[in-house]
Amino acid sequence: MHTSSNIIGDTLAILRDTFAGPTYAYPDSGTFEMPNWKFEDVISAEQLVAHVREWRIDGVSTIGGCCGLKPDHIRALEVLG
């Protein structure tokens, strides 16, 4: 399930206490206000790269992108190899 990019790091720490299997991150950015998403405060591609660096340290093996993230966000991850 997609999760706000700002809290994935905290959720990974909790998950690691109870689960030793592979993990992935599927971040979103924006806010959901019934009945629609609003994309006014979307993180920058550079912010996503910084988050992903941390998530990889925490063992995340697969990264996706959901609501609010665009192809530019995913392309920016190329710097991580």
N, C-alpha and C positions, 0 to 999 in steps of 0.2 A: 504494500500500500504506500502511496506517496505520503511524504512527511515534509513539513516545513524545513528548509535547509538550515534554519537557525537552531533547530533542536535535535538534528540527527546525531551530532556528537554526543549529547547527553543520553540519547536513547541507546546508542551503541555501548556506552559504558554499562548501562543497566542490563542490556542483552548479554554482554560478555560474562556477567555473573551467573547466568543460568543456561547459556547455550554455547557450545564449542564448535558448531558447524560453520559452514560458509555464510557470509553475510553480503548483502548488497545495499546500496543506497539509491533511492529513487526520489530525489528532492523536488519540491515545488517551491514557488516563490510568488507571493501575492496574498490576497485574502479572499475568503469565500463569504459573501453576504447574500443570503437567500434572495433570489434564486440563482445568482450568478457569481462568477469569479471577478475580482477587480485586480488589475495589474498596474497599480500606481507605484508601488515600492518594490519592484523586482530587483533582486541583487544583480550586481554587475558580473560579467564573465570572470573578471579577476577575483571577485569575492568567491565565486564558485570554485575556482582553481584552488584558492586558499583552503576552503572547506575540504575539498577532495584530498588535498595533501594530508590533512589531519585524519580523515576517514581511512585512508590507506594505511597510515601508521596504526590505526585501530583494527586493521585486518580486513577491511572491506575489499572484496575482490572484483565486484562488478558495480558500475555506476550507470545510472539512467538519468532521465530528466522528464519532468512532468509539467503541469500547468505553470505558465509564466516563463519557463525556460525556452530558449529558442536555439536554432542551429548554431548561432554564434557562441552560445554558452558551451555547447558540446565541442565545437571546433577548438575552443580555447584550452580544452583538456589535453590536446595534443602535446603541449609542453611537458606533460608529465610522463610521456613515453608510454 
